Amino acid sequence: MTKICIADDHPIVREGLKLTISRTTDLSVTSEASNGQEVLEILRKTPIDLLLLDISMPIRTGVDLLKQVRDKWPKLPILILTTYPETQYAARAFKLGASGYLTKESATRELLTAIRTVLAGKRYVSSSFAEQLVDNLENDSEKPLHDKLSNRELEVLCLIAMGKSLTLIAQELFLSVKTVSTYRTRILEKLNIHSNAELIRYAIRTHLTEV
């Protein structure tokens, strides 16, 4: 029986994933985590075969956690499951060592396929993202400006584009408001824009957020 750990801070999401997985005979959810610290504690104490990891995690974000887990458990398959569209984080997640990337919107129909793909030692991407990767290779000189951003800067950009205040972002990322403000300043400089309104328009234009 394949042992799976689900790491997501929303109990309803975890229950939905468990329900889908319970319909199989060879997969079993043996552990759950609601924040990044719990993920690390589980991995230290309990052998698992696959980690389903949300990017937006309290205490340690999924981006930070992904690199740490990959460094300590290099052979563990990690399937990213998130609300963020693939255009935001998929490429970065793969560079950090993710085995697959799946949005929660498509999880119902693709979850089991994605799980079996990464367990077989392969990478899982949706067909739409595969096409995007090909397009990017063909138009390498036309990379978007946000490719210049660090992982944390991109995270802050997406949260601002969602309409969240610097204070709320600081709380979600466990950072000071001053630090988040510094990230915002760097983002504006790198994108050559001057206000949150322009930033939101940029995020919509480049499909980093939904209209």
NORSULRA-V182285 format. One record per residue. N is the residue number from 1. OMEGA is omega in whole degrees, 0 to 359 (none if undefined). Layout:
n->N omega->OMEGA
n->N omega->OMEGA
This chain:
n->1 omega->179
n->2 omega->183
n->3 omega->184
n->4 omega->173
n->5 omega->177
n->6 omega->179
n->7 omega->180
n->8 omega->184
n->9 omega->179
n->10 omega->181
n->11 omega->182
n->12 omega->178
n->13 omega->180
n->14 omega->180
n->15 omega->179
n->16 omega->178
n->17 omega->179
n->18 omega->180
n->19 omega->179
n->20 omega->182
n->21 omega->182
n->22 omega->180
n->23 omega->179
n->24 omega->179
n->25 omega->185
n->26 omega->180
n->27 omega->181
n->28 omega->174
n->29 omega->185
n->30 omega->179
n->31 omega->180
n->32 omega->177
n->33 omega->180
n->34 omega->176
n->35 omega->185
n->36 omega->180
n->37 omega->178
n->38 omega->178
n->39 omega->181
n->40 omega->179
n->41 omega->179
n->42 omega->182
n->43 omega->179
n->44 omega->187
n->45 omega->190
n->46 omega->176
n->47 omega->176
n->48 omega->182
n->49 omega->182
n->50 omega->176
n->51 omega->172
n->52 omega->191
n->53 omega->174
n->54 omega->179
n->55 omega->182
n->56 omega->182
n->57 omega->176
n->58 omega->176
n->59 omega->173
n->60 omega->180
n->61 omega->181
n->62 omega->179
n->63 omega->178
n->64 omega->183
n->65 omega->181
n->66 omega->180
n->67 omega->182
n->68 omega->179
n->69 omega->180
n->70 omega->179
n->71 omega->185
n->72 omega->180
n->73 omega->189
n->74 omega->183
n->75 omega->182
n->76 omega->176
n->77 omega->180
n->78 omega->178
n->79 omega->179
n->80 omega->179
n->81 omega->190
n->82 omega->175
n->83 omega->182
n->84 omega->177
n->85 omega->182
n->86 omega->181
n->87 omega->182
n->88 omega->192
n->89 omega->189
n->90 omega->182
n->91 omega->180
n->92 omega->180
n->93 omega->179
n->94 omega->178
n->95 omega->180
n->96 omega->175
n->97 omega->178
n->98 omega->178
n->99 omega->181
n->100 omega->181
n->101 omega->184
n->102 omega->176
n->103 omega->180
n->104 omega->179
n->105 omega->182
n->106 omega->186
n->107 omega->183
n->108 omega->184
n->109 omega->186
n->110 omega->189
n->111 omega->185
n->112 omega->177
n->113 omega->180
n->114 omega->180
n->115 omega->183
n->116 omega->179
n->117 omega->182
n->118 omega->177
n->119 omega->178
n->120 omega->178
n->121 omega->181
n->122 omega->175
n->123 omega->177
n->124 omega->171
n->125 omega->177
n->126 omega->180
n->127 omega->181
n->128 omega->180
n->129 omega->176
n->130 omega->178
n->131 omega->180
n->132 omega->179
n->133 omega->178
n->134 omega->179
n->135 omega->180
n->136 omega->178
n->137 omega->181
n->138 omega->182
n->139 omega->186
n->140 omega->182
n->141 omega->183
n->142 omega->180
n->143 omega->181
n->144 omega->182
n->145 omega->184
n->146 omega->173
n->147 omega->179
n->148 omega->184
n->149 omega->172
n->150 omega->179
n->151 omega->181
n->152 omega->179
n->153 omega->178
n->154 omega->179
n->155 omega->179
n->156 omega->178
n->157 omega->182
n->158 omega->180
n->159 omega->175
n->160 omega->181
n->161 omega->177
n->162 omega->177
n->163 omega->182
n->164 omega->180
n->165 omega->178
n->166 omega->179
n->167 omega->180
n->168 omega->178
n->169 omega->179
n->170 omega->179
n->171 omega->182
n->172 omega->184
n->173 omega->181
n->174 omega->177
n->175 omega->174
n->176 omega->178
n->177 omega->179
n->178 omega->180
n->179 omega->179
n->180 omega->178
n->181 omega->177
n->182 omega->177
n->183 omega->180
n->184 omega->180
n->185 omega->179
n->186 omega->180
n->187 omega->181
n->188 omega->180
n->189 omega->184
n->190 omega->180
n->191 omega->180
n->192 omega->175
n->193 omega->194
n->194 omega->182
n->195 omega->177
n->196 omega->180
n->197 omega->177
n->198 omega->179
n->199 omega->180
n->200 omega->178
n->201 omega->178
n->202 omega->182
n->203 omega->179
n->204 omega->182
n->205 omega->183
n->206 omega->176
n->207 omega->174
n->208 omega->175
n->209 omega->179
n->210 omega->179
n->211 omega->none
